[in-house]
Amino acid sequence: MRKLTYYVGATLDGFIAAPDGEYGFFIDNYLDGEFLPYMCNAFPETLPTPARAAMGLAEAPNQRFDTVLMGRASYEPGLAAGLTSPYGHLRQVVFSRSLGRSPDPGVEVTAADPLTRVRELKQEDGLGIWLCGGGELAGQLLPEIDELVLKQYPLATGSGIPLFRAGFALHSFALTDSRVFDNGAVVLTYAKTTG
């Protein structure tokens, strides 16, 4: 069975973006030193297709993921920039009740129940499934998240879009790996625990 991984950046206080959805402050402040080369090597498929090409990774094989899931709010910044297929090297699924038709044949836009759709995807053959955002979709998919790879940045914002926007319920994860970088960022990997 395929694994669903929520691979995302967050502040110390658990926010993945500003209240308006802006997340450029992560990119602007923390792609220096050893951090970016590590992320490009460990997770090359999580870079948007144009960034992969610019960094000479266009032909890099997908190592961990062959499918990416996004909510509408995570997909829209690319659309606003004219990028209808931000991860053309992956199967792209966008969950939206308002987008309607997909603007690109390489992107599946669906109003289906996210839990049902993810359970179907997990039954297929292939590499892992990457949940790239956002907090509302992550909250809906929390019961199906098998792994959390958290790029935690040494920032506190006080408010914003939380890692998970969901009702209160306990979901247990065990720390399986951690790495501290010279810029103060930490990558924490957690596996879902049973029971």
C-alpha positions as CSV (number, residue, x, y, z in Angstrom):
1,M,0.0,0.0,0.0
2,R,1.2,3.5,-0.9
3,K,2.1,5.9,1.9
4,L,0.7,9.4,2.3
5,T,3.3,11.9,3.5
6,Y,2.6,15.5,4.6
7,Y,5.8,17.3,3.6
8,V,5.5,20.9,4.6
9,G,7.3,23.9,6.1
10,A,6.0,25.4,9.4
11,T,6.9,28.0,12.0
12,L,7.8,27.1,15.6
13,D,4.2,27.8,16.6
14,G,2.7,25.5,13.9
15,F,1.7,27.7,11.0
16,I,2.4,26.9,7.4
17,A,1.5,30.3,6.0
18,A,0.4,33.8,7.0
19,P,-3.3,34.4,7.5
20,D,-3.6,35.4,3.8
21,G,-1.8,32.3,2.6
22,E,1.6,33.9,1.9
23,Y,4.5,31.7,2.7
24,G,7.4,33.4,0.8
25,F,9.0,34.3,4.1
26,F,10.2,30.7,4.4
27,I,11.7,30.7,1.0
28,D,13.2,34.2,1.3
29,N,15.0,33.5,4.6
30,Y,15.9,29.8,4.7
31,L,17.2,28.5,1.4
32,D,20.8,29.2,2.2
33,G,23.7,27.1,3.4
34,E,23.3,23.4,3.4
35,F,19.5,23.4,3.6
36,L,18.6,23.8,-0.1
37,P,21.1,21.2,-1.4
38,Y,19.9,18.7,1.2
39,M,16.2,19.2,0.2
40,C,17.0,19.0,-3.5
41,N,18.9,15.8,-3.0
42,A,16.4,14.2,-0.5
43,F,13.1,15.4,-2.0
44,P,13.8,16.5,-5.6
45,E,10.2,15.8,-6.7
46,T,8.8,18.4,-4.3
47,L,10.4,21.3,-6.3
48,P,8.0,22.8,-8.9
49,T,8.8,21.7,-12.4
50,P,10.3,25.1,-13.5
51,A,12.6,25.2,-10.4
52,R,13.8,21.7,-11.2
53,A,14.7,22.8,-14.7
54,A,16.5,25.9,-13.4
55,M,18.5,23.8,-10.9
56,G,19.5,21.2,-13.5
57,L,17.2,18.6,-11.9
58,A,14.7,18.3,-14.8
59,E,15.8,14.7,-15.4
60,A,16.2,13.7,-11.8
61,P,14.1,10.6,-11.1
62,N,11.3,10.7,-8.6
63,Q,12.7,9.1,-5.4
64,R,9.8,9.1,-3.0
65,F,6.7,10.4,-4.6
66,D,4.8,10.1,-7.9
67,T,1.6,11.9,-6.9
68,V,1.0,15.3,-5.2
69,L,-2.2,16.4,-3.5
70,M,-3.1,20.1,-3.1
71,G,-6.1,22.1,-1.9
72,R,-7.3,24.9,-4.1
73,A,-5.5,27.6,-2.0
74,S,-2.2,25.7,-2.5
75,Y,-2.8,25.4,-6.3
76,E,-3.9,29.0,-6.9
77,P,-0.6,30.8,-6.5
78,G,0.8,28.9,-9.5
79,L,-2.4,29.6,-11.5
80,A,-2.0,33.3,-10.7
81,A,1.5,33.2,-12.2
82,G,0.3,31.4,-15.3
83,L,1.5,28.0,-14.1
84,T,-1.3,25.5,-14.7
85,S,0.8,22.4,-14.0
86,P,3.2,23.3,-11.2
87,Y,4.4,19.7,-10.7
88,G,4.3,18.3,-14.2
89,H,6.7,15.5,-13.2
90,L,4.1,14.2,-10.8
91,R,0.5,13.1,-11.0
92,Q,-1.3,16.2,-9.7
93,V,-4.7,16.1,-7.8
94,V,-6.3,19.3,-6.6
95,F,-9.3,19.1,-4.3
96,S,-11.7,21.9,-4.9
97,R,-15.4,22.4,-4.8
98,S,-15.2,25.7,-6.6
99,L,-12.6,25.4,-9.4
100,G,-14.7,23.2,-11.7
101,R,-12.8,22.1,-14.8
102,S,-9.1,21.7,-14.7
103,P,-7.2,24.4,-16.6
104,D,-4.6,21.8,-17.5
105,P,-4.9,18.2,-18.8
106,G,-2.0,17.2,-16.4
107,V,-4.0,18.3,-13.3
108,E,-7.0,16.4,-11.9
109,V,-9.4,18.8,-10.2
110,T,-11.9,16.9,-8.0
111,A,-14.7,17.7,-5.7
112,A,-14.6,14.2,-4.4
113,D,-14.3,13.4,-0.7
114,P,-10.6,13.7,0.1
115,L,-10.5,10.7,2.4
116,T,-12.3,8.4,-0.1
117,R,-10.0,9.6,-3.0
118,V,-6.8,9.1,-0.9
119,R,-7.9,5.7,0.1
120,E,-8.3,4.8,-3.6
121,L,-4.9,6.3,-4.5
122,K,-3.2,4.3,-1.7
123,Q,-4.5,1.1,-3.2
124,E,-2.8,1.8,-6.6
125,D,0.8,0.8,-7.4
126,G,3.5,3.4,-7.4
127,L,5.6,5.6,-5.2
128,G,4.4,7.6,-2.3
129,I,1.8,10.3,-2.2
130,W,2.8,13.8,-1.2
131,L,0.3,16.1,0.5
132,C,1.8,19.5,-0.2
133,G,-1.0,21.6,1.4
134,G,-2.9,23.2,2.8
135,G,-4.0,23.1,6.4
136,E,-7.7,22.5,5.7
137,L,-7.0,19.6,3.4
138,A,-4.4,18.2,5.9
139,G,-7.0,18.4,8.6
140,Q,-9.4,16.4,6.5
141,L,-6.8,13.8,5.6
142,L,-5.2,13.5,9.1
143,P,-6.6,10.0,9.6
144,E,-4.8,8.8,6.4
145,I,-1.4,10.6,6.9
146,D,1.2,7.9,7.4
147,E,4.2,10.2,7.7
148,L,4.9,13.9,8.5
149,V,8.1,15.5,7.2
150,L,8.1,18.9,8.9
151,K,10.6,21.6,7.8
152,Q,10.5,23.6,11.0
153,Y,11.8,27.1,10.7
154,P,13.1,29.2,13.7
155,L,10.2,31.7,13.4
156,A,7.1,32.4,15.4
157,T,4.2,34.3,13.8
158,G,1.4,34.1,16.4
159,S,-1.2,33.4,13.8
160,G,-1.7,32.1,10.3
161,I,-2.8,28.9,8.6
162,P,-2.2,26.0,11.0
163,L,-0.6,22.7,10.0
164,F,-3.9,21.0,10.5
165,R,-7.3,22.8,10.5
166,A,-9.6,20.1,12.1
167,G,-11.6,19.4,15.1
168,F,-9.9,18.1,18.3
169,A,-8.8,14.5,18.1
170,L,-5.6,12.7,19.1
171,H,-3.4,11.3,16.3
172,S,-0.1,9.9,17.5
173,F,3.2,10.1,15.6
174,A,6.7,8.9,16.6
175,L,9.8,10.8,15.7
176,T,11.9,8.7,13.3
177,D,14.5,11.2,12.1
178,S,15.7,14.7,12.7
179,R,18.3,16.9,11.1
180,V,19.5,20.4,12.2
181,F,20.8,22.8,9.6
182,D,23.3,25.7,9.9
183,N,20.5,28.2,9.1
184,G,18.5,27.1,12.2
185,A,15.9,25.1,10.3
186,V,15.2,21.6,11.5
187,V,13.7,18.7,9.4
188,L,11.7,16.4,11.6
189,T,10.3,13.1,10.3
190,Y,7.4,11.4,12.1
191,A,5.7,8.1,11.4
192,K,2.1,7.5,12.4
193,T,1.8,5.1,15.3
194,T,-1.0,2.6,15.7
195,G,-3.0,2.3,18.8
